[in-house]
Amino acid sequence: MFMSIEIIKLAPTLLHVFKAGESIPKKEKRVIYGQATSDANGIATFYFTDNAIASGNPLLTTIDFAVSSVYSTNTTINLRPRVQMREKNIAAKYVSANVTNISGVTVLGINVLGSENPVSGVVVDFMVLGSFDQS
């Protein structure tokens, strides 16, 4: 079985995969990559629509899988942002993630972990795999 890959220049970045030999595929897979910045509540929301905002038309019919990642060069482990997937939208328009860091307290020279706090202004990378119906 051969696969065909087509890159479509849209924002967000779109990788289009379908079986070779199908003249009119019924359902195809797309891998969408993009970034979103966390808001004041520590939530990063990535919209994968034709205009990259909530009012746009979705590029997917279903979301099969989504991952998020944060890159940090901070040497202090507690100050590094952590990211955790939060929501896959049923209408297949967006995914979101929580971005936090851990506050710590030093007691008798030992760093004791405290609470998780939301972090704003962190750029989160998202990769989404989903299907869409070919008309």
ZIVENPE-V863410 format. One record per pair of residues at least 4 apart in sequence whose C-alpha atoms are under 6 Angstrom apart, sorted by sequence separation. I is the first residue (numbers start at 1). J is the second residue. D is the distance in whole Angstrom. If there is no record, write none. Layout:
i=I j=J d=D
i=I j=J d=D
This chain:
i=38 j=42 d=5
i=39 j=43 d=5
i=48 j=52 d=6
i=106 j=110 d=5
i=38 j=43 d=5
i=47 j=52 d=5
i=51 j=56 d=5
i=89 j=94 d=5
i=106 j=111 d=4
i=8 j=14 d=6
i=38 j=44 d=4
i=47 j=53 d=6
i=50 j=56 d=6
i=74 j=80 d=6
i=89 j=95 d=6
i=105 j=111 d=6
i=106 j=112 d=6
i=37 j=44 d=5
i=49 j=56 d=5
i=50 j=57 d=6
i=88 j=95 d=5
i=105 j=112 d=5
i=7 j=15 d=5
i=36 j=44 d=6
i=49 j=57 d=5
i=87 j=95 d=5
i=104 j=112 d=6
i=7 j=16 d=6
i=36 j=45 d=6
i=49 j=58 d=4
i=87 j=96 d=5
i=104 j=113 d=4
i=6 j=16 d=5
i=18 j=28 d=6
i=36 j=46 d=5
i=49 j=59 d=5
i=86 j=96 d=5
i=104 j=114 d=5
i=5 j=16 d=6
i=86 j=97 d=5
i=103 j=114 d=5
i=5 j=17 d=5
i=17 j=29 d=5
i=85 j=97 d=4
i=103 j=115 d=6
i=4 j=17 d=6
i=84 j=97 d=5
i=102 j=115 d=6
i=4 j=18 d=6
i=16 j=30 d=5
i=84 j=98 d=5
i=102 j=116 d=4
i=15 j=30 d=6
i=83 j=98 d=6
i=101 j=116 d=6
i=3 j=19 d=5
i=4 j=20 d=6
i=15 j=31 d=5
i=83 j=99 d=5
i=100 j=116 d=6
i=101 j=117 d=5
i=3 j=20 d=5
i=14 j=31 d=6
i=82 j=99 d=6
i=100 j=117 d=5
i=2 j=20 d=6
i=14 j=32 d=5
i=82 j=100 d=5
i=100 j=118 d=4
i=13 j=32 d=6
i=81 j=100 d=5
i=82 j=101 d=6
i=99 j=118 d=6
i=100 j=119 d=5
i=13 j=33 d=5
i=81 j=101 d=5
i=99 j=119 d=6
i=12 j=34 d=5
i=79 j=101 d=6
i=78 j=102 d=5
i=63 j=92 d=6
i=62 j=92 d=5
i=61 j=92 d=6
i=60 j=92 d=6
i=58 j=93 d=5
i=48 j=93 d=6
i=47 j=93 d=6
i=48 j=94 d=6
i=47 j=94 d=4
i=46 j=94 d=5
i=46 j=95 d=6
i=45 j=95 d=6
i=45 j=96 d=4
i=44 j=96 d=5
i=44 j=97 d=5
i=43 j=97 d=6
i=70 j=124 d=5
i=43 j=98 d=5
i=69 j=124 d=6
i=42 j=98 d=6
i=69 j=125 d=5
i=42 j=99 d=5
i=68 j=125 d=6
i=68 j=126 d=5
i=67 j=126 d=6
i=67 j=127 d=5
i=66 j=127 d=6
i=66 j=128 d=4
i=65 j=128 d=6
i=65 j=129 d=5
i=64 j=129 d=6
i=64 j=130 d=5
i=63 j=130 d=4
i=62 j=130 d=5
i=62 j=131 d=5
i=61 j=131 d=6
i=60 j=131 d=6
i=61 j=132 d=4
i=60 j=132 d=5
i=42 j=118 d=4
i=41 j=118 d=6
i=42 j=119 d=5
i=42 j=120 d=5
i=40 j=120 d=5
i=39 j=120 d=5
i=38 j=120 d=5
i=38 j=121 d=5
i=37 j=121 d=6
i=38 j=122 d=5
i=37 j=122 d=5
i=37 j=123 d=4
i=36 j=123 d=6
i=36 j=124 d=5
i=35 j=124 d=5
i=35 j=125 d=5
i=34 j=125 d=6
i=35 j=126 d=6
i=34 j=126 d=5
i=33 j=126 d=6
i=33 j=127 d=5
i=32 j=127 d=6
i=32 j=128 d=5
i=31 j=128 d=6
i=31 j=129 d=5
i=30 j=129 d=6
i=30 j=130 d=5
i=29 j=130 d=6
i=29 j=131 d=4
i=28 j=131 d=5
i=28 j=132 d=6
i=27 j=132 d=6
i=27 j=133 d=5
i=27 j=134 d=6
i=26 j=134 d=5
